[in-house]
Amino acid sequence: MPTVPTHALVATTLFACWWQRAWSWKLLAAGVVCAMLPDADVVGFSLGVRYGDLIGHRGLSHSIPFAACLATAAALLWSPLLREPTRSLQAPIRLEPDPANEATARWWFLFACTASHGVLDAATDGGLGVAFLSPFSNERYFWSWRPIRVSPIGLTRFLSGRGIEVITTELAWIWLPCAIVLAGAYTIHRRAR
């Protein structure tokens, strides 16, 4: 798995690309939480859940159906919070957004943030793969090209030579492309204002 900050960066990059005038920092925070949440399944290890189980690591919580369910729950539960624009993100000219289109765009953003977690994990060189279709199938998948070193689970294992290798591959294959996309999105948004 890539590191937690890397999943948060991908959500931030999606936000920058998807950003609409009425979107708030609260929606960005929700997207970051959605992108990081699938790794909460590592708690199962201490509860005796095996890696390859339905609710094991990279199982149900990394699937496309889970991403859809989490996006729906987040959009419904946080809807009043996510709709509230923040002054710093408002454009100088306020246009009245279409509530249906706004809600749909927010749902797709939250879905993409959650689904990005499994997409990144499938690009790593370790583990059992990602159960993209869980709970309908527990078959695990990897992409054919896997340039990202898998992050060890646990802080002490991460603070080793292996952790340096993980950070190096993430910087090259995720952070640098995200930085380029973020710079481009910032330039486009700034010119649009």
ROVEX-910018 format. One record per residue: x, y, z of N, C-alpha, C in turn; residue in three letters. Coordinates in Angstrom, 3 decimals, m for minus. Layout:
N
R | X | Y | Z | X | Y | Z | X | Y | Z | ALA
...
REM end
This chain:
193
R | 0.837 | m1.176 | 0.000 | 0.000 | 0.000 | 0.000 | 0.878 | 1.234 | 0.000 | MET
R | 0.468 | 2.278 | m0.703 | 1.164 | 3.547 | m0.551 | 0.905 | 4.119 | 0.843 | PRO
R | 1.687 | 5.094 | 1.240 | 1.541 | 5.681 | 2.565 | 0.275 | 6.530 | 2.662 | THR
R | m0.186 | 6.751 | 3.884 | m1.401 | 7.527 | 4.128 | m1.287 | 8.945 | 3.555 | VAL
R | m0.162 | 9.665 | 3.743 | m0.073 | 11.008 | 3.146 | m0.202 | 10.995 | 1.620 | PRO
R | 0.250 | 9.920 | 0.988 | 0.142 | 9.834 | m0.463 | m1.318 | 9.714 | m0.877 | THR
R | m2.104 | 8.923 | m0.154 | m3.536 | 8.830 | m0.461 | m4.213 | 10.191 | m0.275 | HIS
R | m3.807 | 10.933 | 0.757 | m4.365 | 12.264 | 0.992 | m3.989 | 13.225 | m0.129 | ALA
R | m2.754 | 13.120 | m0.634 | m2.315 | 13.978 | m1.734 | m3.136 | 13.725 | m2.986 | LEU
R | m3.437 | 12.466 | m3.271 | m4.233 | 12.145 | m4.460 | m5.625 | 12.766 | m4.330 | VAL
R | m6.236 | 12.706 | m3.146 | m7.544 | 13.329 | m2.939 | m7.457 | 14.846 | m3.137 | ALA
R | m6.378 | 15.445 | m2.657 | m6.181 | 16.887 | m2.821 | m6.036 | 17.239 | m4.300 | THR
R | m5.342 | 16.398 | m5.045 | m5.165 | 16.625 | m6.484 | m6.498 | 16.490 | m7.205 | THR
R | m7.287 | 15.487 | m6.833 | m8.621 | 15.342 | m7.429 | m9.476 | 16.567 | m7.131 | LEU
R | m9.404 | 17.060 | m5.915 | m10.166 | 18.251 | m5.533 | m9.774 | 19.436 | m6.408 | PHE
R | m8.480 | 19.627 | m6.602 | m7.999 | 20.758 | m7.399 | m8.476 | 20.670 | m8.846 | ALA
R | m8.555 | 19.454 | m9.371 | m9.001 | 19.267 | m10.752 | m10.519 | 19.382 | m10.882 | CYS
R | m11.229 | 18.971 | m9.857 | m12.684 | 18.886 | m9.883 | m13.353 | 20.134 | m9.333 | TRP
R | m12.576 | 20.970 | m8.679 | m13.079 | 22.093 | m7.898 | m14.107 | 22.923 | m8.648 | TRP
R | m15.186 | 23.248 | m7.933 | m16.213 | 24.140 | m8.443 | m16.349 | 25.303 | m7.478 | GLN
R | m16.934 | 26.394 | m7.933 | m16.960 | 27.633 | m7.150 | m17.550 | 27.478 | m5.764 | ARG
R | m18.570 | 26.655 | m5.591 | m19.244 | 26.556 | m4.293 | m18.635 | 25.482 | m3.390 | ALA
R | m17.566 | 24.838 | m3.822 | m16.968 | 23.783 | m3.008 | m16.144 | 24.377 | m1.878 | TRP
R | m16.163 | 23.690 | m0.754 | m15.496 | 24.207 | 0.434 | m14.310 | 23.345 | 0.844 | SER
R | m13.554 | 23.878 | 1.794 | m12.449 | 23.117 | 2.365 | m12.976 | 21.903 | 3.113 | TRP
R | m14.219 | 21.982 | 3.588 | m14.823 | 20.840 | 4.277 | m14.997 | 19.662 | 3.328 | LYS
R | m15.341 | 19.947 | 2.078 | m15.455 | 18.876 | 1.093 | m14.085 | 18.272 | 0.813 | LEU
R | m13.063 | 19.100 | 0.744 | m11.696 | 18.585 | 0.574 | m11.344 | 17.660 | 1.734 | LEU
R | m11.655 | 18.081 | 2.961 | m11.369 | 17.246 | 4.132 | m12.118 | 15.918 | 4.048 | ALA
R | m13.366 | 15.952 | 3.603 | m14.148 | 14.716 | 3.444 | m13.505 | 13.814 | 2.397 | ALA
R | m13.015 | 14.405 | 1.313 | m12.344 | 13.621 | 0.278 | m11.065 | 12.975 | 0.778 | GLY
R | m10.305 | 13.706 | 1.583 | m9.070 | 13.161 | 2.155 | m9.390 | 11.994 | 3.083 | VAL
R | m10.418 | 12.144 | 3.923 | m10.826 | 11.059 | 4.821 | m11.260 | 9.840 | 4.000 | VAL
R | m12.049 | 10.067 | 2.956 | m12.500 | 8.954 | 2.105 | m11.312 | 8.241 | 1.447 | CYS
R | m10.297 | 8.998 | 1.050 | m9.128 | 8.395 | 0.397 | m8.284 | 7.576 | 1.363 | ALA
R | m8.253 | 7.961 | 2.635 | m7.423 | 7.259 | 3.611 | m8.171 | 6.139 | 4.338 | MET
R | m9.480 | 6.241 | 4.440 | m10.276 | 5.327 | 5.251 | m10.122 | 3.838 | 4.915 | LEU
R | m9.977 | 3.434 | 3.654 | m9.870 | 1.996 | 3.385 | m8.772 | 1.278 | 4.172 | PRO
R | m7.705 | 1.968 | 4.537 | m6.631 | 1.313 | 5.282 | m6.970 | 1.074 | 6.748 | ASP
R | m8.140 | 1.497 | 7.181 | m8.576 | 1.184 | 8.548 | m8.746 | m0.327 | 8.713 | ALA
R | m8.792 | m1.042 | 7.600 | m8.941 | m2.503 | 7.675 | m7.726 | m3.198 | 8.288 | ASP
R | m6.604 | m2.507 | 8.438 | m5.431 | m3.137 | 9.066 | m5.677 | m3.438 | 10.541 | VAL
R | m6.674 | m2.803 | 11.129 | m7.051 | m3.097 | 12.514 | m7.450 | m4.566 | 12.634 | VAL
R | m7.972 | m5.126 | 11.560 | m8.385 | m6.531 | 11.554 | m7.264 | m7.497 | 11.880 | GLY
R | m6.032 | m7.138 | 11.560 | m4.907 | m8.030 | 11.868 | m4.849 | m8.333 | 13.367 | PHE
R | m5.049 | m7.296 | 14.190 | m4.982 | m7.501 | 15.641 | m6.220 | m8.223 | 16.181 | SER
R | m7.263 | m8.315 | 15.358 | m8.487 | m9.010 | 15.758 | m8.576 | m10.420 | 15.175 | LEU
R | m7.511 | m10.865 | 14.517 | m7.474 | m12.214 | 13.970 | m8.028 | m12.347 | 12.557 | GLY
R | m8.342 | m11.230 | 11.906 | m8.814 | m11.282 | 10.520 | m7.604 | m11.533 | 9.626 | VAL
R | m7.713 | m12.544 | 8.760 | m6.600 | m12.856 | 7.862 | m6.588 | m11.900 | 6.669 | ARG
R | m5.423 | m11.709 | 6.115 | m5.220 | m10.790 | 4.995 | m6.202 | m11.076 | 3.858 | TYR
R | m6.357 | m12.317 | 3.462 | m7.168 | m12.671 | 2.305 | m8.664 | m12.775 | 2.562 | GLY
R | m9.111 | m12.530 | 3.791 | m10.532 | m12.601 | 4.102 | m11.307 | m11.465 | 3.422 | ASP
R | m12.619 | m11.627 | 3.375 | m13.491 | m10.612 | 2.779 | m13.243 | m9.241 | 3.385 | LEU
R | m13.130 | m9.196 | 4.723 | m12.878 | m7.910 | 5.377 | m11.403 | m7.737 | 5.752 | ILE
R | m10.559 | m8.580 | 5.181 | m9.124 | m8.466 | 5.404 | m8.560 | m7.268 | 4.653 | GLY
R | m7.253 | m7.062 | 4.826 | m6.589 | m5.925 | 4.186 | m6.709 | m6.002 | 2.667 | HIS
R | m7.075 | m4.876 | 2.076 | m7.291 | m4.740 | 0.636 | m8.491 | m5.549 | 0.147 | ARG
R | m9.385 | m5.866 | 1.062 | m10.607 | m6.593 | 0.713 | m11.756 | m5.633 | 0.464 | GLY
R | m12.846 | m5.839 | 1.176 | m14.081 | m5.081 | 0.980 | m13.864 | m3.568 | 1.016 | LEU
R | m13.080 | m3.085 | 1.949 | m12.907 | m1.630 | 2.086 | m12.140 | m0.996 | 0.928 | SER
R | m11.542 | m1.807 | 0.073 | m10.803 | m1.293 | m1.080 | m11.584 | m1.482 | m2.387 | HIS
R | m12.822 | m1.959 | m2.282 | m13.594 | m2.306 | m3.477 | m14.352 | m1.116 | m4.063 | SER
R | m14.775 | m1.280 | m5.302 | m15.575 | m0.260 | m5.982 | m16.953 | m0.129 | m5.326 | ILE
R | m17.639 | m1.242 | m4.974 | m18.912 | m1.083 | m4.262 | m18.761 | m0.333 | m2.933 | PRO
R | m17.673 | m0.584 | m2.205 | m17.446 | 0.152 | m0.954 | m17.280 | 1.636 | m1.241 | PHE
R | m16.547 | 1.973 | m2.295 | m16.350 | 3.384 | m2.654 | m17.687 | 4.051 | m2.946 | ALA
R | m18.577 | 3.335 | m3.643 | m19.905 | 3.888 | m3.945 | m20.719 | 4.071 | m2.668 | ALA
R | m20.672 | 3.093 | m1.771 | m21.420 | 3.183 | m0.508 | m20.887 | 4.299 | 0.383 | CYS
R | m19.573 | 4.407 | 0.476 | m18.984 | 5.455 | 1.315 | m19.295 | 6.838 | 0.744 | LEU
R | m19.207 | 6.986 | m0.574 | m19.526 | 8.272 | m1.200 | m20.983 | 8.647 | m0.950 | ALA
R | m21.869 | 7.665 | m1.032 | m23.292 | 7.914 | m0.784 | m23.520 | 8.314 | 0.669 | THR
R | m22.934 | 7.568 | 1.592 | m23.089 | 7.886 | 3.015 | m22.521 | 9.267 | 3.327 | ALA
R | m21.341 | 9.556 | 2.805 | m20.715 | 10.856 | 3.062 | m21.551 | 11.983 | 2.470 | ALA
R | m22.038 | 11.791 | 1.257 | m22.836 | 12.835 | 0.616 | m24.142 | 13.077 | 1.375 | ALA
R | m24.754 | 12.015 | 1.880 | m26.015 | 12.167 | 2.626 | m25.792 | 12.722 | 4.025 | LEU
R | m24.834 | 12.166 | 4.742 | m24.611 | 12.574 | 6.124 | m23.979 | 13.957 | 6.240 | LEU
R | m23.065 | 14.258 | 5.336 | m22.343 | 15.516 | 5.430 | m22.881 | 16.579 | 4.493 | TRP
R | m23.985 | 16.308 | 3.833 | m24.504 | 17.219 | 2.821 | m24.592 | 18.671 | 3.278 | SER
R | m25.182 | 18.963 | 4.447 | m25.244 | 20.370 | 4.854 | m23.849 | 20.986 | 5.035 | PRO
R | m22.907 | 20.208 | 5.559 | m21.554 | 20.727 | 5.755 | m20.826 | 20.930 | 4.434 | LEU
R | m21.007 | 19.985 | 3.507 | m20.263 | 20.028 | 2.250 | m20.769 | 21.125 | 1.329 | LEU
R | m22.023 | 21.514 | 1.495 | m22.596 | 22.545 | 0.643 | m22.153 | 23.939 | 1.048 | ARG
R | m21.785 | 24.107 | 2.295 | m21.475 | 25.433 | 2.816 | m20.161 | 25.936 | 2.228 | GLU
R | m20.219 | 26.960 | 1.360 | m18.981 | 27.457 | 0.752 | m18.124 | 28.225 | 1.746 | PRO
R | m16.849 | 28.195 | 1.511 | m15.899 | 28.938 | 2.316 | m15.505 | 30.181 | 1.532 | THR
R | m15.409 | 31.307 | 2.196 | m15.150 | 32.574 | 1.501 | m13.907 | 32.529 | 0.619 | ARG
R | m12.867 | 31.873 | 1.092 | m11.615 | 31.889 | 0.333 | m11.716 | 31.140 | m0.987 | SER
R | m12.727 | 30.278 | m1.136 | m12.869 | 29.544 | m2.388 | m13.926 | 30.139 | m3.305 | LEU
R | m14.690 | 31.111 | m2.837 | m15.728 | 31.692 | m3.668 | m15.117 | 32.552 | m4.756 | GLN
R | m15.711 | 32.468 | m5.926 | m15.277 | 33.313 | m7.023 | m15.824 | 34.724 | m6.794 | ALA
R | m15.202 | 35.761 | m7.384 | m15.687 | 37.117 | m7.194 | m17.148 | 37.294 | m7.627 | PRO
R | m17.555 | 36.609 | m8.686 | m18.937 | 36.678 | m9.154 | m19.609 | 35.388 | m8.739 | ILE
R | m20.634 | 35.501 | m7.914 | m21.318 | 34.298 | m7.399 | m22.438 | 33.915 | m8.347 | ARG
R | m22.342 | 32.737 | m8.919 | m23.403 | 32.197 | m9.757 | m24.202 | 31.208 | m8.927 | LEU
R | m25.477 | 31.140 | m9.137 | m26.311 | 30.194 | m8.404 | m26.101 | 28.795 | m8.979 | GLU
R | m25.570 | 27.870 | m8.180 | m25.343 | 26.514 | m8.685 | m26.644 | 25.727 | m8.734 | PRO
R | m26.688 | 24.759 | m9.612 | m27.818 | 23.838 | m9.692 | m27.603 | 22.797 | m8.596 | ASP
R | m28.496 | 22.715 | m7.588 | m28.276 | 21.796 | m6.468 | m28.121 | 20.334 | m6.888 | PRO
R | m28.876 | 19.895 | m7.889 | m28.775 | 18.493 | m8.330 | m27.406 | 18.219 | m8.941 | ALA
R | m26.933 | 19.124 | m9.770 | m25.615 | 18.942 | m10.385 | m24.509 | 19.035 | m9.344 | ASN
R | m24.653 | 19.932 | m8.382 | m23.670 | 20.062 | m7.315 | m23.581 | 18.776 | m6.497 | GLU
R | m24.741 | 18.231 | m6.122 | m24.764 | 17.007 | m5.319 | m24.140 | 15.846 | m6.087 | ALA
R | m24.446 | 15.755 | m7.367 | m23.879 | 14.685 | m8.196 | m22.361 | 14.849 | m8.308 | THR
R | m21.903 | 16.062 | m8.519 | m20.453 | 16.312 | m8.626 | m19.751 | 15.979 | m7.317 | ALA
R | m20.370 | 16.353 | m6.188 | m19.772 | 16.025 | m4.889 | m19.703 | 14.509 | m4.701 | ARG
R | m20.764 | 13.787 | m5.076 | m20.758 | 12.327 | m4.939 | m19.631 | 11.717 | m5.768 | TRP
R | m19.505 | 12.133 | m7.027 | m18.453 | 11.580 | m7.886 | m17.067 | 11.891 | m7.339 | TRP
R | m16.901 | 13.083 | m6.776 | m15.616 | 13.435 | m6.180 | m15.298 | 12.497 | m5.010 | PHE
R | m16.252 | 12.299 | m4.103 | m16.027 | 11.427 | m2.945 | m15.812 | 9.982 | m3.378 | LEU
R | m16.542 | 9.543 | m4.396 | m16.348 | 8.195 | m4.938 | m14.936 | 8.047 | m5.505 | PHE
R | m14.508 | 9.026 | m6.296 | m13.165 | 8.958 | m6.906 | m12.068 | 8.956 | m5.841 | ALA
R | m12.250 | 9.752 | m4.795 | m11.256 | 9.772 | m3.716 | m11.145 | 8.401 | m3.059 | CYS
R | m12.301 | 7.786 | m2.757 | m12.296 | 6.470 | m2.109 | m11.725 | 5.406 | m3.047 | THR
R | m12.185 | 5.393 | m4.288 | m11.731 | 4.387 | m5.256 | m10.251 | 4.538 | m5.590 | ALA
R | m9.720 | 5.760 | m5.477 | m8.298 | 5.973 | m5.792 | m7.396 | 5.150 | m4.875 | SER
R | m7.890 | 4.846 | m3.685 | m7.079 | 4.073 | m2.745 | m6.750 | 2.694 | m3.316 | HIS
R | m7.769 | 1.975 | m3.770 | m7.546 | 0.654 | m4.353 | m6.731 | 0.718 | m5.627 | GLY
R | m6.978 | 1.760 | m6.416 | m6.237 | 1.929 | m7.676 | m4.743 | 2.054 | m7.390 | VAL
R | m4.387 | 2.852 | m6.384 | m2.968 | 2.996 | m6.029 | m2.400 | 1.708 | m5.448 | LEU
R | m3.175 | 1.064 | m4.571 | m2.684 | m0.171 | m3.956 | m2.422 | m1.263 | m4.993 | ASP
R | m3.199 | m1.287 | m6.057 | m3.008 | m2.290 | m7.106 | m1.757 | m2.018 | m7.935 | ALA
R | m1.156 | m0.845 | m7.753 | 0.074 | m0.498 | m8.469 | 1.318 | m0.747 | m7.624 | ALA
R | 1.143 | m1.421 | m6.465 | 2.293 | m1.714 | m5.609 | 2.843 | m3.101 | m5.911 | THR
R | 4.057 | m3.346 | m5.437 | 4.747 | m4.602 | m5.754 | 4.610 | m5.673 | m4.671 | ASP
R | 3.636 | m5.531 | m3.773 | 3.501 | m6.530 | m2.712 | 2.072 | m6.717 | m2.264 | GLY
R | 1.889 | m7.667 | m1.375 | 0.553 | m7.963 | m0.870 | m0.152 | m9.000 | m1.727 | GLY
R | m1.449 | m9.122 | m1.497 | m2.244 | m10.120 | m2.225 | m3.080 | m9.529 | m3.344 | LEU
R | m2.978 | m8.245 | m3.572 | m3.806 | m7.607 | m4.585 | m5.021 | m6.949 | m3.947 | GLY
R | m5.873 | m6.376 | m4.781 | m7.038 | m5.615 | m4.327 | m8.308 | m6.312 | m4.793 | VAL
R | m9.258 | m6.483 | m3.875 | m10.550 | m7.114 | m4.190 | m11.508 | m6.044 | m4.703 | ALA
R | m11.292 | m5.586 | m5.929 | m12.087 | m4.504 | m6.503 | m13.587 | m4.809 | m6.537 | PHE
R | m13.961 | m6.078 | m6.670 | m15.371 | m6.436 | m6.834 | m16.027 | m6.957 | m5.559 | LEU
R | m15.338 | m6.905 | m4.451 | m15.876 | m7.376 | m3.182 | m17.114 | m6.547 | m2.816 | SER
R | m18.167 | m7.107 | m2.315 | m18.367 | m8.432 | m1.741 | m18.821 | m9.485 | m2.749 | PRO
R | m18.923 | m9.127 | m4.020 | m19.404 | m10.073 | m5.030 | m18.346 | m11.095 | m5.409 | PHE
R | m17.089 | m10.707 | m5.289 | m15.977 | m11.609 | m5.557 | m14.804 | m11.168 | m4.682 | SER
R | m14.133 | m12.137 | m4.079 | m12.971 | m11.810 | m3.262 | m11.671 | m12.005 | m4.049 | ASN
R | m11.790 | m12.163 | m5.361 | m10.586 | m12.298 | m6.193 | m9.777 | m11.009 | m6.112 | GLU
R | m8.483 | m11.150 | m5.979 | m7.580 | m10.006 | m5.816 | m6.889 | m9.694 | m7.137 | ARG
R | m6.690 | m8.406 | m7.391 | m6.111 | m7.937 | m8.649 | m4.942 | m6.990 | m8.405 | TYR
R | m3.986 | m7.022 | m9.328 | m2.911 | m6.042 | m9.431 | m2.949 | m5.492 | m10.847 | PHE
R | m2.392 | m4.306 | m11.051 | m2.174 | m3.815 | m12.411 | m0.971 | m4.563 | m12.976 | TRP
R | m0.882 | m4.642 | m14.281 | 0.263 | m5.344 | m14.878 | 1.562 | m4.558 | m14.662 | SER
R | 1.467 | m3.265 | m14.477 | 2.634 | m2.420 | m14.214 | 2.534 | m1.945 | m12.771 | TRP
R | 3.521 | m2.307 | m11.945 | 3.472 | m2.011 | m10.509 | 4.769 | m1.344 | m10.054 | ARG
R | 4.900 | m0.041 | m10.291 | 6.163 | 0.645 | m9.985 | 6.327 | 1.075 | m8.529 | PRO
R | 5.272 | 1.001 | m7.725 | 5.323 | 1.537 | m6.359 | 5.707 | 0.441 | m5.369 | ILE
R | 6.717 | 0.713 | m4.554 | 7.102 | m0.235 | m3.498 | 5.997 | m0.257 | m2.456 | ARG
R | 5.639 | m1.448 | m2.000 | 4.583 | m1.572 | m0.994 | 5.114 | m1.108 | 0.352 | VAL
R | 4.305 | m0.306 | 1.039 | 4.699 | 0.219 | 2.339 | 4.526 | m0.848 | 3.411 | SER
R | 5.517 | m1.017 | 4.268 | 5.356 | m1.975 | 5.365 | 4.311 | m1.470 | 6.362 | PRO
R | 3.593 | m2.392 | 6.978 | 2.582 | m2.031 | 7.955 | 3.260 | m1.922 | 9.320 | ILE
R | 3.095 | m0.786 | 9.960 | 3.715 | m0.558 | 11.270 | 4.784 | 0.508 | 11.184 | GLY
R | 4.808 | 1.379 | 12.169 | 5.730 | 2.515 | 12.171 | 7.192 | 2.089 | 12.253 | LEU
R | 7.511 | 1.111 | 13.097 | 8.920 | 0.711 | 13.238 | 9.451 | 0.093 | 11.949 | THR
R | 8.607 | m0.665 | 11.253 | 9.046 | m1.241 | 9.978 | 9.176 | m0.167 | 8.907 | ARG
R | 8.320 | 0.862 | 9.015 | 8.387 | 1.932 | 8.031 | 9.639 | 2.784 | 8.217 | PHE
R | 10.070 | 2.967 | 9.463 | 11.261 | 3.768 | 9.748 | 12.526 | 2.937 | 9.576 | LEU
R | 12.652 | 2.344 | 8.419 | 13.812 | 1.512 | 8.086 | 14.221 | 1.827 | 6.655 | SER
R | 15.201 | 1.102 | 6.157 | 15.622 | 1.278 | 4.768 | 14.478 | 1.032 | 3.796 | GLY
R | 13.615 | 0.118 | 4.153 | 12.449 | m0.185 | 3.313 | 11.541 | 1.043 | 3.179 | ARG
R | 11.378 | 1.779 | 4.277 | 10.565 | 2.994 | 4.247 | 11.119 | 4.031 | 3.288 | GLY
R | 12.448 | 4.136 | 3.234 | 13.099 | 5.074 | 2.306 | 12.812 | 4.669 | 0.862 | ILE
R | 12.864 | 3.375 | 0.569 | 12.546 | 2.891 | m0.775 | 11.110 | 3.233 | m1.151 | GLU
R | 10.186 | 3.055 | m0.213 | 8.769 | 3.349 | m0.455 | 8.600 | 4.826 | m0.783 | VAL
R | 9.173 | 5.688 | 0.055 | 9.054 | 7.138 | m0.148 | 9.643 | 7.539 | m1.499 | ILE
R | 10.776 | 6.949 | m1.861 | 11.425 | 7.278 | m3.131 | 10.519 | 6.951 | m4.316 | THR
R | 9.913 | 5.760 | m4.306 | 9.038 | 5.403 | m5.437 | 7.770 | 6.245 | m5.441 | THR
R | 7.242 | 6.563 | m4.258 | 6.042 | 7.405 | m4.205 | 6.337 | 8.818 | m4.692 | GLU
R | 7.503 | 9.349 | m4.351 | 7.876 | 10.682 | m4.828 | 7.945 | 10.706 | m6.352 | LEU
R | 8.539 | 9.672 | m6.923 | 8.706 | 9.628 | m8.380 | 7.397 | 9.369 | m9.122 | ALA
R | 6.602 | 8.419 | m8.633 | 5.437 | 7.972 | m9.395 | 4.111 | 8.600 | m8.985 | TRP
R | 4.058 | 9.229 | m7.802 | 2.792 | 9.832 | m7.370 | 2.963 | 11.312 | m7.033 | ILE
R | 3.897 | 11.645 | m6.155 | 4.031 | 13.027 | m5.706 | 4.421 | 13.981 | m6.838 | TRP
R | 5.391 | 13.612 | m7.654 | 5.808 | 14.494 | m8.745 | 4.675 | 14.712 | m9.752 | LEU
R | 4.016 | 13.648 | m10.237 | 2.882 | 13.895 | m11.148 | 1.763 | 14.710 | m10.498 | PRO
R | 1.477 | 14.448 | m9.223 | 0.447 | 15.230 | m8.523 | 0.858 | 16.695 | m8.420 | CYS
R | 2.122 | 16.953 | m8.148 | 2.597 | 18.337 | m8.048 | 2.425 | 19.064 | m9.381 | ALA
R | 2.703 | 18.376 | m10.467 | 2.539 | 18.975 | m11.800 | 1.065 | 19.263 | m12.073 | ILE
R | 0.197 | 18.304 | m11.758 | m1.244 | 18.497 | m11.958 | m1.766 | 19.618 | m11.063 | VAL
R | m1.337 | 19.646 | m9.795 | m1.765 | 20.708 | m8.879 | m1.335 | 22.090 | m9.376 | LEU
R | m0.114 | 22.193 | m9.873 | 0.369 | 23.471 | m10.397 | m0.459 | 23.898 | m11.604 | ALA
R | m0.768 | 22.946 | m12.475 | m1.601 | 23.258 | m13.641 | m3.013 | 23.670 | m13.242 | GLY
R | m3.612 | 22.952 | m12.290 | m4.966 | 23.282 | m11.834 | m4.981 | 24.654 | m11.169 | ALA
R | m3.966 | 24.939 | m10.368 | m3.882 | 26.241 | m9.707 | m3.804 | 27.360 | m10.744 | TYR
R | m2.987 | 27.164 | m11.765 | m2.839 | 28.173 | m12.823 | m4.166 | 28.388 | m13.550 | THR
R | m4.845 | 27.310 | m13.880 | m6.124 | 27.408 | m14.588 | m7.160 | 28.118 | m13.719 | ILE
R | m7.272 | 27.744 | m12.454 | m8.243 | 28.379 | m11.562 | m7.929 | 29.856 | m11.340 | HIS
R | m6.649 | 30.163 | m11.239 | m6.256 | 31.556 | m11.011 | m6.606 | 32.415 | m12.228 | ARG
R | m6.389 | 31.888 | m13.422 | m6.736 | 32.644 | m14.642 | m8.238 | 32.785 | m14.803 | ARG
R | m8.986 | 31.747 | m14.347 | m10.438 | 31.791 | m14.465 | m11.050 | 32.878 | m13.586 | ALA
R | m10.391 | 33.224 | m12.487 | m10.896 | 34.270 | m11.604 | m10.692 | 35.625 | m12.217 | ARG
REM end
